[in-house]
Amino acid sequence: MDELKHLRGLMKEETFKDRGFTNKMRENIMNEIHSKRSRSFTFNKKPILAPFMSFLFVAVCLSLFVYFGGTQLGLIDGNNASAPFYQYEAKDRPKSLSAEFKFLTKAPFEVAEVTTKTSEDSSGKIEWVTLTGEERQTIRLSFQSIDPSEELTLSQDPVEVGGSNGSYYESEGPAKVNRLIWIEGGTIKYEMEYLPGGSDVTLSKKDMIKMAESFR
């Protein structure tokens, strides 16, 4: 700004004498120098903080809504994306399954087929139920009455299922398998195994426990 003021002082009428300037040229130069065009060197200062804070507030609110909404729907579980669970009605319980056993009421897929069989080991009779989905997702369930005095060793990762002791195992790789075993009242042994089949739905330990705790 000081240079511009100095230039204005120098640009007197005599400055243009004998310099080859026409009257029109002198007039234009004098108008430019002595005008208020110095305003072009100022910035249009618009308040940017308020719009930024508004945007930040909306973004935070949206993030919280997505997180808590996903948690309530079972889509977000800590760092894991949990599978959606479908209600499995009591009427779908296999008729061959003994009344002493509970049966699951939540499954991570819509069940397309149910098969049953029985087998036996040193602890006695085992009843098996296999649930299969449209993409070959599979849940294998085993039900067994055991002697309370029998000491069973649960050697995998110890967990708790609705107050009952259990163990959890999860394999790695493309042929992933989740397995959960728990014993209720010292007399009923449940085992549940999940295989994703051709689907991309994998389960976490929390998912498996959630499914086990749905047994009614």
Backbone torsions as a table, in degrees:
resi	resn	phi	psi	omega
1	MET	NA	-35.6	178.7
2	ASP	-64.6	-39.0	179.1
3	GLU	-64.1	-38.8	179.9
4	LEU	-67.3	-38.8	177.8
5	LYS	-64.3	-41.3	178.9
6	HIS	-64.3	-40.2	179.8
7	LEU	-64.5	-37.2	177.2
8	ARG	-61.8	-38.8	-179.6
9	GLY	-68.1	-31.2	-179.6
10	LEU	-76.9	-29.5	-173.7
11	MET	-79.4	66.8	174.5
12	LYS	-87.3	171.3	-177.7
13	GLU	-62.0	-36.7	-176.4
14	GLU	-70.2	-16.4	179.5
15	THR	-58.8	-30.1	-174.9
16	PHE	-92.6	-1.9	-178.6
17	LYS	-64.7	136.9	175.6
18	ASP	56.0	28.7	179.7
19	ARG	-109.0	0.5	179.2
20	GLY	83.9	11.6	179.1
21	PHE	-83.8	135.7	172.0
22	THR	-79.4	165.0	178.2
23	ASN	-58.3	-39.2	-178.7
24	LYS	-65.8	-40.1	179.7
25	MET	-65.4	-43.5	178.5
26	ARG	-61.2	-41.7	-178.4
27	GLU	-63.0	-43.5	-179.4
28	ASN	-65.0	-42.7	-179.2
29	ILE	-65.6	-43.4	-179.6
30	MET	-63.4	-39.6	179.1
31	ASN	-63.9	-40.5	-179.5
32	GLU	-66.2	-44.9	-176.8
33	ILE	-66.8	-41.8	-174.0
34	HIS	-93.5	4.9	178.1
35	SER	-80.2	179.6	-179.6
36	LYS	-99.3	35.6	-177.4
37	ARG	-74.1	-3.7	176.2
38	SER	-60.3	-16.0	178.6
39	ARG	-64.1	-21.4	-179.6
40	SER	-68.9	-14.6	178.8
41	PHE	-87.9	-0.6	178.9
42	THR	-97.0	154.1	179.8
43	PHE	-99.4	146.3	176.4
44	ASN	-81.3	97.9	-173.5
45	LYS	-82.8	100.1	177.9
46	LYS	-99.0	143.0	179.3
47	PRO	-67.7	119.2	-179.7
48	ILE	-108.0	-14.3	-176.6
49	LEU	-67.5	-43.9	-176.9
50	ALA	-62.4	-48.6	177.1
51	PRO	-61.7	-36.5	179.4
52	PHE	-64.3	-43.8	179.4
53	MET	-65.0	-36.8	177.9
54	SER	-63.8	-43.8	178.7
55	PHE	-62.3	-43.6	-179.3
56	LEU	-62.3	-41.8	179.6
57	PHE	-61.9	-45.4	179.5
58	VAL	-62.9	-41.9	-178.9
59	ALA	-63.5	-42.7	179.5
60	VAL	-64.8	-44.1	179.9
61	CYS	-62.1	-41.7	-180.0
62	LEU	-65.1	-41.0	179.6
63	SER	-63.5	-43.2	178.3
64	LEU	-64.1	-39.3	179.4
65	PHE	-63.0	-44.9	-179.5
66	VAL	-64.9	-42.7	-177.2
67	TYR	-65.4	-53.1	-177.3
68	PHE	-68.5	-33.9	176.1
69	GLY	-64.3	-43.5	178.6
70	GLY	-65.7	-36.0	178.7
71	THR	-65.1	-45.1	-179.7
72	GLN	-64.0	-33.9	-179.7
73	LEU	-82.7	-4.1	-179.0
74	GLY	80.7	14.2	-179.1
75	LEU	-89.4	-22.0	-179.5
76	ILE	-124.8	127.8	-178.7
77	ASP	-140.2	92.4	-174.0
78	GLY	62.2	-124.0	177.4
79	ASN	-92.2	1.7	-176.2
80	ASN	-102.5	145.0	170.7
81	ALA	-91.5	104.8	-175.8
82	SER	-76.4	154.8	178.7
83	ALA	-74.9	149.1	172.0
84	PRO	-71.2	144.8	-178.9
85	PHE	-111.4	136.0	178.6
86	TYR	-102.9	141.5	177.9
87	GLN	-71.1	130.2	178.9
88	TYR	-109.9	112.1	-170.0
89	GLU	-70.7	153.6	-179.8
90	ALA	-61.2	-31.4	-179.2
91	LYS	-66.2	-17.3	179.5
92	ASP	-83.6	-5.6	178.8
93	ARG	-63.2	130.4	179.6
94	PRO	-60.4	134.4	-178.5
95	LYS	-66.4	-25.0	-178.6
96	SER	-74.9	-14.1	-176.6
97	LEU	-76.6	130.0	-177.4
98	SER	-60.1	146.3	-175.9
99	ALA	-66.3	-19.6	-178.3
100	GLU	-70.7	-16.2	-176.7
101	PHE	-97.8	144.4	169.9
102	LYS	-81.6	166.2	179.5
103	PHE	-140.0	149.8	-174.5
104	LEU	-66.7	150.9	177.7
105	THR	-120.0	-1.8	177.2
106	LYS	-133.4	135.4	178.2
107	ALA	-134.8	149.3	-177.5
108	PRO	-81.1	10.7	176.7
109	PHE	-157.6	163.8	176.3
110	GLU	-79.8	122.8	-173.6
111	VAL	-74.9	126.8	179.5
112	ALA	-102.6	-26.7	-176.0
113	GLU	-148.8	143.9	177.8
114	VAL	-128.4	127.6	175.7
115	THR	-126.9	151.3	-179.1
116	THR	-133.3	155.9	172.7
117	LYS	-161.0	168.8	176.7
118	THR	-127.5	151.9	175.1
119	SER	-147.9	-173.4	-177.5
120	GLU	-151.0	143.3	172.9
121	ASP	-131.9	-165.8	-176.2
122	SER	-64.7	-20.0	-179.7
123	SER	-91.3	-10.4	178.7
124	GLY	126.5	-161.4	-175.2
125	LYS	-71.3	141.4	176.8
126	ILE	-123.5	130.6	175.1
127	GLU	-103.3	130.9	-177.0
128	TRP	-114.5	137.6	174.1
129	VAL	-131.7	129.0	179.2
130	THR	-118.2	125.0	178.1
131	LEU	-107.0	131.0	-177.8
132	THR	-126.2	139.9	178.7
133	GLY	-99.9	179.3	-178.0
134	GLU	-64.4	-27.3	-179.5
135	GLU	-104.7	28.9	178.6
136	ARG	65.1	18.0	170.9
137	GLN	-64.5	142.7	-173.2
138	THR	-136.3	135.9	168.7
139	ILE	-119.5	121.4	176.0
140	ARG	-106.3	126.9	-178.3
141	LEU	-119.8	137.3	173.0
142	SER	-125.8	143.5	-176.2
143	PHE	-130.0	129.5	-177.1
144	GLN	-149.3	132.6	171.6
145	SER	-85.7	132.7	-177.4
146	ILE	-126.1	161.6	177.1
147	ASP	-76.4	127.0	-179.4
148	PRO	-57.1	-26.8	-178.9
149	SER	-80.4	-11.2	-179.4
150	GLU	-75.9	128.2	-179.1
151	GLU	-95.7	106.8	178.6
152	LEU	-95.1	137.4	179.3
153	THR	-96.0	119.9	176.2
154	LEU	-101.5	96.7	-166.9
155	SER	-90.3	-10.2	-177.3
156	GLN	-87.0	-165.2	-178.7
157	ASP	-58.8	115.4	-177.0
158	PRO	-67.5	136.0	178.5
159	VAL	-138.9	172.4	176.3
160	GLU	-124.6	130.7	179.7
161	VAL	-119.7	101.5	179.6
162	GLY	55.3	36.0	179.6
163	GLY	92.7	-6.1	179.1
164	SER	-100.5	147.6	179.1
165	ASN	-77.9	145.2	178.8
166	GLY	-157.2	-176.1	176.6
167	SER	-142.2	152.1	-175.2
168	TYR	-128.7	143.7	177.1
169	TYR	-138.8	142.3	178.5
170	GLU	-141.9	123.4	179.6
171	SER	-86.4	164.0	178.2
172	GLU	-106.5	170.0	176.1
173	GLY	92.8	179.5	-175.5
174	PRO	-64.7	-33.2	179.6
175	ALA	-91.2	59.2	-174.6
176	LYS	-68.0	139.7	177.1
177	VAL	-132.4	133.6	172.2
178	ASN	-109.5	134.5	-179.7
179	ARG	-135.9	131.1	179.8
180	LEU	-130.6	130.4	176.8
181	ILE	-124.7	135.6	175.3
182	TRP	-148.6	155.4	-176.6
183	ILE	-122.6	124.7	-178.8
184	GLU	-104.6	128.1	176.0
185	GLY	62.7	13.5	-179.4
186	GLY	72.3	1.9	-174.9
187	THR	-125.0	-16.3	-178.2
188	ILE	-121.9	123.1	178.0
189	LYS	-108.0	126.2	176.8
190	TYR	-113.9	141.4	172.9
191	GLU	-134.0	134.9	-178.1
192	MET	-133.7	130.6	-178.8
193	GLU	-128.5	135.5	179.8
194	TYR	-121.4	133.4	175.0
195	LEU	-126.0	127.3	-175.3
196	PRO	-70.8	-17.6	179.4
197	GLY	61.0	-130.7	-179.5
198	GLY	-91.1	4.9	179.4
199	SER	-90.5	169.3	176.1
200	ASP	-104.1	17.4	-179.0
201	VAL	-89.2	110.1	175.3
202	THR	-107.2	155.2	-178.1
203	LEU	-114.7	151.5	174.6
204	SER	-99.4	175.2	175.8
205	LYS	-61.0	-40.9	179.2
206	LYS	-64.1	-36.5	177.1
207	ASP	-62.2	-44.7	-178.7
208	MET	-64.4	-41.7	178.3
209	ILE	-65.8	-39.8	177.5
210	LYS	-59.6	-43.3	179.9
211	MET	-66.1	-42.6	-180.0
212	ALA	-63.9	-37.8	-179.4
213	GLU	-75.0	-4.9	175.6
214	SER	-85.7	-5.4	-179.4
215	PHE	-61.4	129.5	179.8
216	ARG	-131.3	NA	NA
